[in-house]
Amino acid sequence: MKFYDEVRISVKAGDGGNGCASFRREKFIARGGPNGGDGGKGGDIVLIVDPSVATLIDLHFQKNYRAQDGEHGRGKDQYGKAGGDLIIKVPPGTVVSGEDTGEPLGELIEPGAVMIAAAGGRGGWGNIHFKNSVRQAPDFAHSGKPGEQKTLRLTLKLLADVGIIGYPNAGKSTLISRVSRARPKIADYPFTTLAPNLGVVYLGEHRSFVIADIPGLIKGASEGAGLGHRFLKHVERCAVLIHLLEAAPDPERNPLADFEVIEEELMHYSPDLAAKPRVAALNKIELPECRDWEPRVREYMAARGLAFHAISAVTGEGVQDLMNAVGEVIRQTGSAAARIHGAQIDQTGGEASAKTTAYDPARSGETESG
């Protein structure tokens, strides 16, 4: 199943019902006067956050939405019934903007948060409202107002406390599969991960956070190269980033050069994103060529004032220390994602299903991947 994090939908709120122009006509009752009721209000298009919804896939396949029109007013002072609202469920972290202007209209984050995407039209007044001492028999009524009609762009920005970034095949998927129950696709070729994966990391004593594996970034990602430009937005809400490095077999690459490339892409995409707290981690230290890079990378990160950990996502070496360090940053900043997602995340739109689990450093790893 594909991961849909951006859709365009058309919404049309219900039109208001027309007011009624009628007069009371009953036997033996003279001059009954106007008794036309008002039209009912048109239904609204309402967006509501449902934590059980993981992606925007449903909206991808159904793009047009219309709420119910209000009923017309009737005689005998009968008002028209209001049209029913149309409720559209969206995942936490959905940003709503106008398609034509691109102007953000709102963000839906907390479970149960509600946004009226298009307001229903007001019902027209019946002629009972227009009677006065001079005009005692008004023979007209107001028409209902049309409901709002809009084209909206909905963008999902995942709610995760921690985002794992790095080059393809740095081992991001292997790391998230070790520290949570997420089961992303893992293989030894670039761009194995085609969609973000979410997992919940438990550190004990009611301490937990949500971690996201972001598909691999490469040079030019902020301008559309590779897959990263599609997914950089998913780390905008993260409190801390894990910058995962490796000693690649490519002789033209090295961990420090890779680090600078990704840092530059973050800056080009968003200075705010580049300013987020980061923890650097050199992965695959079970391999001699990666182990040899550890002193140089540690010294380099110390000079930049960044925390550094040498880990092996395959064997588990150093992973618990890394998670504890990240958890401390989350503790200081507050865990919004863990509060919203709760104890279970079902990433039905992506490649992983992450559920609650205590972190077990003894659990064997799988093969390396990005």
VOBA-1610 file (N, C-alpha, C; in pm, whole numbers, padded with zeros to 5 digits, always signed):
BEGIN
Met+00084-00119+00000Met+00000+00000+00000Met+00088+00124+00000Lys+00056+00219-00086Lys+00137+00339-00096Lys+00113+00433+00021Phe+00211+00520+00041Phe+00203+00619+00149Phe+00165+00752+00085Tyr+00047+00803+00119Tyr+00000+00929+00063Tyr+00008+01036+00171Asp+00092+01136+00147Asp+00110+01244+00244Asp+00072+01380+00187Glu+00015+01383+00067Glu-00029+01510+00009Glu-00141+01481-00091Val-00253+01548-00075Val-00366+01530-00166Val-00431+01665-00192Arg-00506+01669-00299Arg-00585+01787-00334Arg-00731+01742-00341Ile-00819+01812-00272Ile-00961+01775-00271Ile-01046+01898-00299Ser-01164+01872-00353Ser-01262+01979-00376Ser-01376+01961-00277Val-01412+02068-00210Val-01519+02061-00110Val-01625+02165-00141Lys-01748+02127-00121Lys-01862+02218-00144Lys-01958+02203-00026Ala-01970+02310+00052Ala-02064+02309+00163Ala-02206+02318+00109Gly-02301+02278+00192Gly-02440+02279+00150Gly-02495+02419+00132Asp-02584+02433+00036Asp-02651+02562+00016Asp-02762+02579+00119Gly-02786+02702+00156Gly-02897+02729+00247Gly-03030+02715+00175Gly-03130+02669+00247Gly-03262+02656+00187Gly-03330+02792+00168Asn-03418+02801+00072Asn-03489+02926+00045Asn-03599+02949+00150Gly-03619+03074+00182Gly-03733+03108+00267Gly-03863+03095+00190Cys-03971+03081+00261Cys-04102+03059+00198Cys-04189+03185+00210Ala-04255+03217+00102Ala-04353+03326+00105Ala-04492+03265+00097Ser-04561+03261+00210Ser-04695+03202+00212Ser-04781+03280+00311Phe-04912+03256+00305Phe-05006+03327+00392Phe-05100+03227+00456Arg-05136+03260+00575Arg-05228+03173+00649Arg-05369+03188+00591Arg-05420+03075+00547Arg-05555+03075+00491Arg-05633+02962+00556Glu-05717+02998+00653Glu-05799+02899+00720Glu-05943+02951+00729Lys-06032+02858+00724Lys-06174+02894+00727Lys-06209+02968+00857Phe-06282+03070+00843Phe-06330+03153+00955Phe-06220+03238+01019Ile-06099+03237+00959Ile-05991+03321+01013Ile-05956+03424+00906Ala-05994+03549+00931Ala-05968+03654+00834Ala-05830+03714+00854Arg-05773+03755+00743Arg-05644+03825+00749Arg-05542+03744+00830Gly-05518+03623+00787Gly-05425+03535+00861Gly-05282+03586+00861Gly-05246+03658+00757Gly-05112+03713+00754Gly-05006+03616+00704Pro-04882+03666+00687Pro-04774+03582+00634Pro-04734+03474+00735Asn-04702+03355+00685Asn-04655+03247+00773Asn-04550+03159+00706Gly-04474+03219+00615Gly-04367+03143+00548Gly-04244+03129+00638Gly-04196+03006+00655Gly-04081+02980+00741Gly-03947+03002+00670Asp-03842+03002+00750Asp-03706+03022+00698Asp-03651+02890+00639Gly-03557+02906+00547Gly-03485+02790+00495Gly-03378+02744+00595Gly-03345+02618+00588Gly-03243+02563+00679Gly-03102+02595+00633Lys-03010+02600+00726Lys-02870+02626+00696Lys-02809+02506+00624Gly-02720+02533+00529Gly-02650+02425+00460Gly-02547+02361+00551Gly-02517+02234+00527Gly-02419+02162+00608Gly-02277+02209+00583Asp-02194+02200+00685Asp-02053+02237+00674Asp-01969+02117+00630Ile-01854+02145+00572Ile-01750+02044+00550Ile-01654+02054+00668Val-01646+01948+00747Val-01570+01951+00872Val-01455+01852+00865Leu-01335+01899+00895Leu-01218+01812+00908Leu-01196+01784+01056Ile-01176+01658+01090Ile-01155+01620+01230Ile-01039+01522+01239Val-00957+01538+01340Val-00839+01452+01358Val-00880+01321+01422Asp-00841+01212+01355Asp-00865+01077+01406Asp-00731+01005+01412Pro-00678+00977+01532Pro-00546+00913+01543Pro-00538+00776+01476Ser-00653+00712+01453Ser-00649+00581+01387Ser-00624+00593+01237Val-00633+00715+01184Val-00603+00738+01042Val-00455+00772+01030Ala-00383+00697+00946Ala-00238+00713+00938Ala-00192+00798+00820Thr-00264+00791+00708Thr-00223+00866+00589Thr-00346+00928+00525Leu-00324+00993+00412Leu-00433+01059+00339Leu-00482+00973+00223Ile-00464+00843+00233Ile-00494+00755+00120Ile-00641+00760+00082Asp-00732+00765+00178Asp-00874+00768+00146Asp-00910+00892+00065Leu-00849+01004+00099Leu-00878+01127+00026Leu-00817+01127-00113His-00716+01044-00133His-00655+01033-00265His-00753+00971-00365Phe-00832+00876-00319Phe-00923+00805-00409Phe-01060+00871-00417Gln-01096+00952-00320Gln-01221+01028-00327Gln-01187+01174-00309Lys-01196+01250-00415Lys-01147+01387-00414Lys-01255+01493-00406Asn-01381+01455-00426Asn-01489+01553-00427Asn-01585+01527-00311Tyr-01614+01632-00237Tyr-01700+01619-00119Tyr-01805+01730-00121Arg-01928+01692-00091Arg-02036+01791-00084Arg-02124+01761+00036Ala-02150+01865+00113Ala-02237+01852+00228Ala-02383+01867+00184Gln-02472+01835+00274Gln-02615+01835+00243Gln-02670+01978+00243Asp-02758+02005+00148Asp-02824+02136+00143Asp-02929+02148+00253Gly-02955+02271+00293Gly-03064+02294+00387Gly-03199+02283+00316Glu-03301+02244+00390Glu-03434+02234+00330Glu-03497+02373+00317His-03586+02383+00222His-03657+02510+00204His-03762+02528+00314Gly-03790+02653+00344Gly-03896+02682+00439Gly-04033+02647+00380Arg-04130+02630+00468Arg-04265+02595+00424Arg-04367+02685+00494Gly-04489+02675+00448Gly-04595+02753+00511Gly-04625+02701+00651Lys-04719+02768+00716Lys-04757+02735+00852Lys-04640+02748+00949Asp-04555+02848+00923Asp-04442+02880+01011Asp-04343+02761+01025Gln-04333+02681+00921Gln-04244+02565+00927Gln-04107+02601+00869Tyr-04008+02590+00953Tyr-03872+02619+00912Tyr-03809+02495+00847Gly-03722+02517+00748Gly-03655+02406+00682Gly-03549+02344+00772Lys-03527+02215+00756Lys-03426+02143+00835Lys-03286+02179+00786Ala-03194+02196+00880Ala-03056+02225+00843Ala-02992+02103+00776Gly-02907+02128+00679Gly-02836+02019+00612Gly-02733+01956+00704Gly-02712+01827+00689Gly-02615+01757+00773Gly-02472+01791+00735Asp-02386+01804+00835Asp-02244+01830+00809Asp-02178+01706+00751Leu-02078+01727+00667Leu-01999+01616+00614Leu-01864+01615+00686Ile-01835+01506+00756Ile-01714+01496+00836Ile-01608+01417+00760Ile-01490+01474+00750Ile-01377+01408+00685Ile-01269+01385+00790Lys-01231+01260+00808Lys-01129+01226+00908Lys-00990+01238+00847Val-00900+01301+00922Val-00762+01319+00875Val-00667+01276+00987Pro-00543+01241+00952Pro-00446+01200+01055Pro-00390+01320+01131Pro-00338+01297+01250Pro-00271+01406+01323Pro-00154+01459+01242Gly-00139+01591+01242Gly-00029+01652+01169Gly-00066+01702+01032Thr-00196+01707+01001Thr-00240+01751+00869Thr-00242+01903+00861Val-00181+01955+00755Val-00181+02099+00729Val-00276+02126+00612Val-00366+02221+00631Val-00466+02254+00529Val-00433+02390+00470Ser-00428+02396+00338Ser-00399+02523+00271Ser-00486+02534+00147Gly-00506+02658+00101Gly-00584+02681-00020Gly-00502+02645-00143Glu-00562+02573-00234Glu-00490+02531-00353Glu-00454+02649-00442Asp-00543+02745-00454Asp-00519+02858-00543Asp-00416+02954-00487Thr-00427+02987-00361Thr-00337+03086-00301Thr-00217+03024-00232Gly-00228+02899-00192Gly-00121+02836-00116Gly-00114+02883+00028Glu-00209+02966+00067Glu-00211+03022+00203Glu-00255+02915+00304Pro-00176+02894+00409Pro-00217+02796+00512Pro-00347+02840+00579Leu-00439+02746+00591Leu-00568+02775+00654Leu-00576+02721+00796Gly-00489+02628+00829Gly-00490+02573+00963Gly-00412+02443+00971Glu-00379+02403+01095Glu-00311+02278+01121Glu-00394+02197+01219Leu-00404+02069+01192Leu-00481+01979+01276Leu-00385+01880+01340Ile-00368+01892+01471Ile-00265+01813+01539Ile-00325+01726+01649Glu-00394+01786+01743Glu-00444+01710+01857Glu-00562+01621+01818Pro-00573+01501+01875Pro-00689+01415+01848Pro-00819+01487+01878Gly-00913+01477+01786Gly-01042+01543+01804Gly-01045+01687+01759Ala-00930+01743+01718Ala-00928+01881+01670Ala-01017+01894+01547Val-01091+02004+01540Val-01191+02024+01436Val-01161+02152+01359Met-01184+02145+01229Met-01170+02264+01145Met-01284+02264+01044Ile-01354+02376+01033Ile-01458+02389+00931Ile-01390+02433+00802Ala-01378+02340+00710Ala-01307+02368+00585Ala-01392+02451+00490Ala-01523+02432+00493Ala-01613+02511+00410Ala-01745+02527+00487Ala-01789+02650+00503Ala-01909+02678+00582Ala-02033+02670+00494Gly-02138+02610+00551Gly-02264+02601+00478Gly-02331+02736+00464Gly-02412+02749+00360Gly-02482+02875+00336Gly-02594+02898+00435Arg-02622+03024+00464Arg-02729+03059+00556Arg-02864+03043+00488Gly-02961+02996+00562Gly-03095+02981+00506Gly-03162+03115+00484Gly-03246+03123+00382Gly-03316+03249+00353Gly-03432+03271+00449Trp-03466+03396+00470Trp-03577+03431+00558Trp-03711+03413+00486Gly-03806+03361+00561Gly-03942+03356+00509Gly-04011+03490+00526Asn-04131+03502+00466Asn-04194+03634+00466Asn-04251+03674+00602Ile-04247+03584+00700Ile-04294+03625+00833Ile-04204+03733+00893His-04079+03742+00843His-03986+03841+00898His-04009+03981+00842Phe-04087+03992+00735Phe-04095+04120+00666Phe-04227+04193+00690Lys-04306+04142+00782Lys-04432+04208+00813Lys-04407+04322+00911Asn-04470+04434+00885Asn-04466+04546+00979Asn-04597+04625+00968Ser-04605+04736+01037Ser-04732+04811+01042Ser-04767+04870+00906Val-04667+04891+00822Val-04693+04948+00690Val-04712+04839+00587Arg-04621+04737+00592Arg-04625+04627+00495Arg-04681+04504+00566Gln-04813+04487+00559Gln-04876+04380+00635Gln-04891+04250+00557Ala-04865+04254+00428Ala-04878+04132+00347Ala-04760+04117+00253Pro-04639+04101+00306Pro-04522+04085+00219Pro-04534+03956+00138Asp-04515+03967+00009Asp-04531+03850-00078Asp-04396+03802-00132Phe-04294+03820-00055Phe-04159+03779-00099Phe-04085+03717+00018Ala-03979+03644-00016Ala-03890+03583+00084Ala-03748+03583+00029His-03653+03559+00115His-03513+03559+00072His-03470+03419+00026Ser-03384+03418-00071Ser-03324+03291-00115Ser-03210+03253-00020Gly-03182+03125-00011Gly-03070+03080+00072Gly-02936+03116+00009Lys-02835+03131+00093Lys-02701+03163+00045Lys-02628+03034+00002Pro-02549+03042-00102Pro-02474+02923-00142Pro-02364+02889-00041Gly-02337+02761-00026Gly-02228+02719+00062Gly-02092+02746-00001Glu-01991+02755+00083Glu-01857+02781+00033Glu-01808+02663-00052Gln-01733+02696-00154Gln-01674+02595-00241Gln-01525+02623-00254Lys-01442+02524-00224Lys-01297+02544-00223Lys-01225+02422-00279Thr-01104+02448-00326Thr-01011+02340-00356Thr-00899+02349-00252Leu-00880+02242-00178Leu-00786+02242-00067Leu-00670+02149-00095Arg-00557+02185-00045Arg-00441+02096-00046Arg-00414+02053+00098Leu-00415+01923+00121Leu-00389+01867+00253Leu-00251+01802+00250Thr-00168+01844+00344Thr-00032+01792+00353Thr-00011+01732+00490Leu+00037+01610+00493Leu+00062+01542+00620Leu+00208+01558+00659Lys+00230+01612+00778Lys+00364+01618+00837Lys+00361+01527+00958Leu+00436+01418+00950Leu+00430+01319+01056Leu+00464+01378+01191Leu+00395+01331+01293Leu+00422+01375+01429Leu+00515+01275+01494Ala+00642+01305+01492Ala+00742+01220+01555Ala+00832+01308+01639Asp+00875+01256+01752Asp+00968+01331+01837Asp+01108+01329+01781Val+01144+01219+01717Val+01280+01199+01667Val+01274+01159+01520Gly+01356+01223+01439Gly+01367+01186+01299Gly+01508+01136+01269Ile+01516+01022+01201Ile+01646+00968+01161Ile+01672+01009+01017Ile+01779+01084+00996Ile+01813+01131+00862Ile+01951+01078+00824Gly+01979+01079+00697Gly+02109+01034+00650Gly+02101+00985+00507Tyr+02217+00948+00454Tyr+02225+00897+00317Tyr+02150+00764+00304Pro+02111+00727+00182Pro+02055+00593+00161Pro+02152+00486+00207Asn+02100+00380+00264Asn+02178+00265+00311Asn+02266+00296+00432Ala+02237+00406+00502Ala+02314+00434+00624Ala+02272+00344+00739Gly+02157+00276+00725Gly+02110+00186+00829Gly+01994+00239+00909Lys+01920+00336+00854Lys+01809+00398+00927Lys+01699+00297+00955Ser+01664+00218+00854Ser+01557+00120+00872Ser+01597+00012+00971Thr+01722-00030+00966Thr+01768-00130+01061Thr+01763-00076+01203Leu+01798+00051+01220Leu+01796+00111+01353Leu+01655+00118+01408Ile+01559+00164+01327Ile+01423+00177+01379Ile+01361+00040+01404Ser+01402-00061+01327Ser+01350-00195+01351Ser+01407-00255+01479Arg+01525-00209+01520Arg+01585-00260+01644Arg+01523-00197+01767Val+01494-00069+01761Val+01448+00001+01882Val+01296+00002+01896Ser+01223-00046+01796Ser+01077-00049+01803Ser+01029-00173+01729Arg+00897-00185+01719Arg+00840-00297+01646Arg+00808-00263+01502Ala+00855-00148+01455Ala+00838-00115+01313Ala+00913-00218+01231Arg+00856-00256+01118Arg+00917-00356+01031Arg+00926-00301+00889Pro+01016-00206+00868Pro+01034-00151+00733Pro+01103-00252+00642Lys+01094-00226+00514Lys+01165-00308+00417Lys+01314-00282+00432Ile+01393-00390+00440Ile+01537-00379+00460Ile+01608-00457+00350Ala+01700-00390+00280Ala+01777-00455+00174Ala+01906-00378+00155Asp+01996-00435+00074Asp+02129-00376+00059Asp+02143-00293-00069Tyr+02034-00228-00110Tyr+02043-00138-00225Tyr+01985-00003-00187Pro+02028+00106-00256Pro+01983+00240-00218Pro+01833+00258-00236Phe+01777+00351-00157Phe+01636+00389-00163Phe+01545+00269-00142Thr+01584+00182-00047Thr+01497+00072-00009Thr+01368+00126+00052Thr+01382+00225+00137Thr+01267+00285+00205Thr+01204+00390+00114Leu+01078+00371+00081Leu+01007+00462-00008Leu+00905+00547+00065Ala+00890+00525+00195Ala+00794+00602+00275Ala+00845+00607+00419Pro+00813+00713+00493Pro+00855+00719+00633Pro+00793+00605+00713Asn+00866+00559+00812Asn+00818+00456+00903Asn+00818+00512+01045Leu+00717+00479+01122Leu+00706+00525+01260Leu+00721+00409+01356Gly+00783+00437+01469Gly+00793+00338+01576Gly+00789+00408+01711Val+00753+00333+01813Val+00750+00386+01950Val+00864+00322+02027Val+00949+00405+02085Val+01062+00359+02165Val+01027+00375+02312Tyr+01034+00267+02387Tyr+01008+00270+02531Tyr+01140+00255+02606Leu+01163+00349+02698Leu+01285+00347+02778Leu+01258+00306+02922Gly+01135+00271+02953Gly+01100+00233+03090Gly+01058+00353+03171Glu+00995+00326+03285Glu+00952+00430+03379Glu+00865+00534+03309His+00772+00486+03226His+00677+00573+03157His+00745+00672+03063Arg+00864+00639+03019Arg+00935+00724+02924Arg+00928+00660+02787Ser+00879+00737+02691Ser+00870+00685+02554Ser+00874+00802+02457Phe+00905+00772+02334Phe+00898+00873+02230Phe+00873+00805+02097Val+00826+00885+02000Val+00798+00834+01866Val+00914+00869+01776Ile+00959+00771+01700Ile+01076+00788+01613Ile+01034+00762+01470Ala+01088+00838+01376Ala+01055+00824+01235Ala+01180+00801+01153Asp+01172+00706+01063Asp+01279+00676+00968Asp+01245+00747+00838Ile+01325+00849+00803Ile+01299+00929+00684Ile+01377+00872+00567Pro+01313+00849+00452Pro+01385+00796+00335Pro+01509+00876+00303Gly+01609+00807+00249Gly+01744+00862+00233Gly+01753+00994+00160Leu+01837+01080+00211Leu+01864+01210+00150Leu+01995+01203+00073Ile+02005+01280-00033Ile+02128+01290-00110Ile+02150+01436-00145Lys+02261+01465-00208Lys+02290+01601-00249Lys+02184+01648-00347Gly+02130+01767-00322Gly+02024+01822-00405Gly+01885+01782-00363Ala+01872+01716-00246Ala+01741+01669-00201Ala+01643+01784-00183Ser+01691+01898-00134Ser+01602+02012-00110Ser+01548+02070-00240Glu+01611+02035-00353Glu+01568+02086-00483Glu+01502+01977-00566Gly+01481+01860-00508Gly+01408+01755-00579Gly+01487+01632-00614Ala+01615+01626-00581Ala+01694+01509-00615Ala+01659+01392-00522Gly+01657+01271-00580Gly+01627+01153-00499Gly+01484+01157-00448Leu+01464+01106-00326Leu+01332+01101-00265Leu+01318+01200-00150Gly+01430+01254-00104Gly+01427+01333+00019Gly+01339+01455+00015His+01328+01520-00104His+01248+01642-00109His+01103+01618-00073Arg+01055+01495-00095Arg+00916+01462-00060Arg+00898+01444+00089Phe+01005+01413+00160Phe+00990+01371+00299Phe+01059+01462+00400Leu+01128+01565+00353Leu+01191+01656+00448Leu+01087+01722+00538Lys+00967+01743+00484Lys+00863+01808+00565Lys+00826+01725+00687His+00853+01593+00681His+00813+01506+00792His+00905+01520+00914Val+01018+01586+00900Val+01104+01606+01016Val+01090+01747+01072Glu+01001+01828+01013Glu+00986+01965+01060Glu+00930+01971+01201Arg+00849+01872+01240Arg+00790+01874+01374Arg+00874+01799+01477Cys+00981+01734+01433Cys+01063+01656+01527Cys+01134+01748+01625Ala+01147+01700+01748Ala+01219+01777+01849Ala+01370+01760+01835Val+01413+01647+01784Val+01556+01619+01771Val+01576+01529+01651Leu+01691+01545+01584Leu+01725+01464+01468Leu+01845+01376+01500Ile+01838+01251+01458Ile+01955+01163+01463Ile+02015+01162+01324His+02135+01215+01313His+02205+01217+01184His+02291+01092+01177Leu+02245+00994+01099Leu+02312+00864+01092Leu+02414+00863+00980Leu+02535+00823+01015Leu+02647+00822+00920Leu+02700+00681+00904Glu+02774+00660+00794Glu+02841+00533+00771Glu+02968+00559+00691Ala+03059+00464+00695Ala+03177+00469+00609Ala+03142+00392+00482Ala+03096+00463+00380Ala+03046+00398+00260Ala+03159+00334+00181Pro+03129+00227+00108Pro+03231+00165+00024Pro+03274+00252-00093Asp+03192+00351-00128Asp+03227+00441-00236Asp+03348+00525-00196Pro+03460+00517-00271Pro+03581+00593-00232Pro+03563+00744-00239Glu+03462+00790-00311Glu+03440+00934-00323Glu+03356+00990-00208Arg+03314+00901-00116Arg+03236+00945-00001Arg+03306+00909+00128Asn+03275+00986+00232Asn+03322+00954+00367Asn+03221+01013+00465Pro+03220+00970+00590Pro+03117+01016+00684Pro+03112+01166+00702Leu+03227+01231+00704Leu+03228+01375+00727Leu+03173+01452+00607Ala+03209+01407+00487Ala+03157+01471+00367Ala+03006+01450+00357Asp+02960+01328+00390Asp+02816+01301+00389Asp+02743+01391+00488Phe+02801+01409+00605Phe+02741+01494+00707Phe+02722+01636+00655Glu+02825+01690+00591Glu+02817+01827+00542Glu+02713+01841+00431Val+02702+01739+00346Val+02603+01744+00238Val+02462+01752+00295Ile+02431+01664+00391Ile+02296+01662+00448Ile+02269+01790+00527Glu+02369+01838+00599Glu+02350+01963+00674Glu+02318+02079+00578Glu+02384+02082+00464Glu+02358+02187+00366Glu+02217+02175+00309Glu+02172+02053+00286Glu+02037+02034+00234Glu+01932+02078+00336Leu+01956+02051+00464Leu+01863+02096+00567Leu+01855+02248+00568Met+01967+02313+00556Met+01970+02459+00557Met+01896+02516+00437His+01916+02455+00320His+01848+02504+00200His+01698+02484+00210Tyr+01658+02374+00271Tyr+01514+02346+00283Tyr+01449+02439+00384Ser+01511+02453+00501Ser+01453+02538+00605Ser+01558+02568+00712Pro+01593+02695+00732Pro+01688+02729+00840Pro+01639+02682+00977Asp+01508+02682+00999Asp+01455+02635+01127Asp+01483+02486+01145Leu+01472+02412+01036Leu+01500+02269+01042Leu+01647+02245+01072Ala+01733+02322+01010Ala+01878+02307+01032Ala+01918+02346+01174Ala+01834+02425+01242Ala+01866+02469+01377Ala+01818+02372+01484Lys+01750+02265+01447Lys+01699+02170+01546Lys+01815+02096+01613Pro+01795+02055+01739Pro+01898+01975+01807Pro+01925+01847+01729Arg+02052+01810+01719Arg+02090+01691+01645Arg+02189+01609+01725Val+02179+01480+01706Val+02276+01386+01763Val+02335+01308+01648Ala+02466+01309+01637Ala+02534+01236+01529Ala+02565+01094+01575Ala+02545+00999+01485Ala+02574+00860+01517Ala+02643+00794+01399Leu+02759+00736+01424Leu+02830+00659+01321Leu+02787+00514+01333Asn+02719+00465+01230Asn+02663+00331+01231Asn+02760+00231+01167Lys+02731+00103+01186Lys+02803-00009+01126Lys+02945-00023+01178Ile+02963+00010+01308Ile+03099+00000+01362Ile+03140-00145+01383Glu+03051-00241+01351Glu+03094-00381+01352Glu+03188-00410+01235Leu+03191-00314+01139Leu+03281-00327+01024Leu+03411-00252+01051Pro+03527-00311+01019Pro+03657-00246+01048Pro+03669-00108+00986Glu+03622-00090+00861Glu+03639+00040+00796Glu+03559+00149+00865Cys+03444+00113+00926Cys+03367+00212+01003Cys+03432+00239+01138Arg+03481+00134+01201Arg+03548+00150+01331Arg+03668+00243+01319Asp+03739+00235+01206Asp+03857+00320+01187Asp+03819+00468+01179Trp+03697+00496+01136Trp+03654+00635+01123Trp+03609+00696+01256Glu+03586+00616+01356Glu+03526+00665+01480Glu+03604+00780+01544Pro+03738+00771+01563Pro+03809+00882+01629Pro+03795+01013+01553Arg+03807+01007+01420Arg+03799+01130+01341Arg+03659+01192+01346Val+03559+01108+01338Val+03422+01162+01341Val+03391+01217+01480Arg+03435+01148+01584Arg+03410+01195+01720Arg+03475+01332+01742Glu+03597+01346+01698Glu+03669+01474+01713Glu+03599+01585+01634Tyr+03554+01551+01513Tyr+03488+01649+01427Tyr+03357+01698+01492Met+03277+01607+01545Met+03150+01644+01607Met+03172+01723+01735Ala+03277+01688+01810Ala+03307+01764+01930Ala+03340+01908+01896Ala+03411+01928+01785Ala+03445+02064+01743Ala+03320+02142+01703Arg+03219+02071+01655Arg+03094+02137+01617Arg+02994+02145+01730Gly+03030+02089+01844Gly+02943+02096+01960Gly+02825+02001+01954Leu+02838+01892+01879Leu+02729+01796+01865Leu+02760+01669+01943Ala+02657+01614+02008Ala+02673+01486+02076Ala+02700+01378+01971Phe+02783+01282+02007Phe+02821+01178+01911Phe+02816+01041+01976His+02768+00943+01898His+02764+00804+01944His+02809+00714+01830Ala+02888+00615+01863Ala+02926+00511+01767Ala+02838+00390+01796Ile+02768+00342+01695Ile+02671+00235+01717Ile+02680+00128+01609Ser+02617+00017+01637Ser+02592-00086+01537Ser+02445-00125+01548Ala+02367-00085+01448Ala+02226-00121+01450Ala+02205-00271+01433Val+02305-00340+01378Val+02294-00484+01358Val+02319-00559+01488Thr+02427-00526+01559Thr+02461-00598+01682Thr+02400-00535+01806Gly+02360-00408+01797Gly+02304-00338+01912Gly+02405-00259+01992Glu+02532-00264+01955Glu+02635-00193+02029Glu+02609-00042+02026Gly+02605+00019+02142Gly+02590+00164+02153Gly+02450+00217+02129Val+02356+00130+02090Val+02222+00178+02055Val+02146+00226+02178Gln+02160+00154+02288Gln+02086+00195+02408Gln+02134+00331+02458Asp+02265+00354+02455Asp+02316+00485+02496Asp+02262+00595+02406Leu+02253+00567+02276Leu+02200+00665+02182Leu+02054+00697+02214Met+01974+00593+02238Met+01832+00615+02268Met+01815+00690+02400Asn+01898+00659+02499Asn+01890+00729+02626Asn+01923+00877+02610Ala+02025+00906+02528Ala+02064+01046+02505Ala+01953+01122+02433Val+01894+01058+02334Val+01784+01121+02262Val+01664+01139+02354Gly+01637+01037+02436Gly+01526+01046+02529Gly+01541+01161+02627Glu+01662+01193+02664Glu+01686+01304+02755Glu+01650+01437+02689Val+01684+01450+02560Val+01646+01571+02487Val+01495+01583+02479Ile+01428+01470+02453Ile+01283+01470+02446Ile+01222+01506+02581Arg+01282+01455+02688Arg+01231+01485+02822Arg+01236+01635+02849Gln+01338+01700+02801Gln+01353+01843+02825Gln+01258+01927+02740Thr+01227+01876+02620Thr+01143+01954+02529Thr+00997+01915+02535Gly+00965+01795+02590Gly+00827+01748+02594Gly+00796+01662+02474Ser+00719+01557+02495Ser+00691+01460+02390Ser+00549+01479+02338Ala+00535+01562+02234Ala+00402+01584+02177Ala+00354+01464+02098Ala+00445+01404+02023Ala+00404+01293+01937Ala+00360+01172+02018Ala+00434+01140+02123Ala+00397+01024+02205Ala+00262+01046+02271Arg+00233+01170+02308Arg+00104+01199+02369Arg-00009+01180+02268Ile+00015+01220+02146Ile-00090+01216+02045Ile-00110+01074+01992His-00002+01008+01962His-00014+00874+01906His-00050+00771+02011Gly-00018+00799+02135Gly-00051+00707+02241Gly+00041+00586+02239Ala-00012+00475+02282Ala+00071+00357+02299Ala+00081+00273+02173Gln+00012+00311+02068Gln+00018+00227+01949Gln+00008+00311+01824Ile+00093+00282+01727Ile+00088+00348+01597Ile+00068+00240+01493Asp-00030+00259+01407Asp-00053+00164+01299Asp-00031+00237+01168Gln+00088+00223+01114Gln+00123+00297+00993Gln+00072+00220+00871Thr-00059+00218+00854Thr-00119+00137+00750Thr-00087+00189+00611Gly-00055+00317+00600Gly-00029+00370+00467Gly+00114+00351+00423Gly+00204+00309+00510Gly+00341+00293+00471Gly+00383+00149+00468Glu+00507+00122+00505Glu+00559-00013+00496Glu+00577-00076+00634Ala+00541-00002+00739Ala+00569-00053+00873Ala+00445-00048+00959Ser+00439-00136+01055Ser+00337-00130+01158Ser+00409-00129+01292Ala+00403-00016+01361Ala+00479-00001+01484Ala+00386-00004+01604Lys+00413-00092+01697Lys+00331-00103+01818Lys+00421-00091+01940Thr+00360-00079+02055Thr+00437-00058+02176Thr+00526-00177+02205Thr+00646-00145+02247Thr+00739-00250+02288Thr+00848-00187+02371Ala+00892-00258+02472Ala+01005-00209+02549Ala+01131-00231+02467Tyr+01219-00134+02470Tyr+01344-00147+02397Tyr+01428-00259+02455Asp+01469-00349+02369Asp+01546-00465+02413Asp+01680-00466+02341Pro+01789-00423+02405Pro+01918-00415+02337Pro+01971-00552+02299Ala+01915-00658+02354Ala+01964-00791+02321Ala+01901-00849+02198Arg+01796-00782+02147Arg+01729-00837+02030Arg+01819-00831+01910Ser+01832-00938+01838Ser+01924-00942+01725Ser+01876-00850+01615Gly+01971-00790+01542Gly+01938-00699+01433Gly+01921-00775+01303Glu+01893-00697+01199Glu+01878-00755+01067Glu+01988-00700+00977Thr+01968-00699+00848Thr+02071-00651+00759Thr+02068-00499+00752Glu+02174-00440+00703Glu+02183-00295+00700Glu+02102-00239+00586Ser+02056-00116+00605Ser+01975-00052+00504Ser+01964+00095+00532Gly+01914+00170+00433Gly+01883+00312+00452Gly+01738+00332+00443
//
